[in-house]
Amino acid sequence: MIPGLILVAVGLVFWEYLIRPRQFVPGPRGIPILGHLHLLGPQPHKTFIKWKKLYGPMIGIWLGSFRTVVIQDAKLVREGLNLSAFSGRPALKAITVARSGGVAKGIFFTDGREWSEQRRFALRALREVGFGTKHMEGKVQEGIQELLETLKGKEGEPIQARSVFQAAVVSALWRILFGRHVDQQNPEFKDAINRISS
């Protein structure tokens, strides 16, 4: 029993002083392998709010073997998003293998030069269809109005909210991308939404 406790104590000291970087952001003590996963509980956001009171708006934690910095201040988030140190993405093998054969692709899973190129392309394509303009805002407002009319028409009836909202989103995107209204009562459109929903 005592040798086991000594081994655990040595392991925790090793973790705290050799694995945890000296300049790492303050945060609660974790345990080897799990890090802080066992401390997050069923509602991690509430745990982060408690930790903010103890450690400040930036908290250093480990999610398993991933070193993570949690930022809970709007000004710090804005500043951080402009720093190259925060532009990296974790190598999540389970997602990249399932999604693209183990190769990180797209805006969400790449970083560095490839991420910059993907982002530049996406923003250019979105600007071409009116992203960030009053024109696009008007199209979205039309979609919201159509959604409200759909919900009013079904007042007092049970609805499948997921398909109603998906139809509204697809209709708004269609209007933005192709400049045309989609009749949500069209059987082909309903069939497409049902396929998306299932």
Buried (B, 14 or more C-beta within 10 A) or exposed (E): EEEEEEEEEEEBEEBEEEEBEEEEBEBBEBBBEEBBBEBBEEEBEEBBEEBBEEBBBBBBBBBEEEBBBBBBEEEEEEEBEEEEEEBEBEEBEEEBEEBEEEEBEEEEBBBEEBBEEBEEEEEEEEEEBBBEEEEBEEBEEBBEEBBEEBBEEEEEEEEEEEBBBBBBEBBBBBBBEEEEEBEBEEEEBBEBBEEEEE
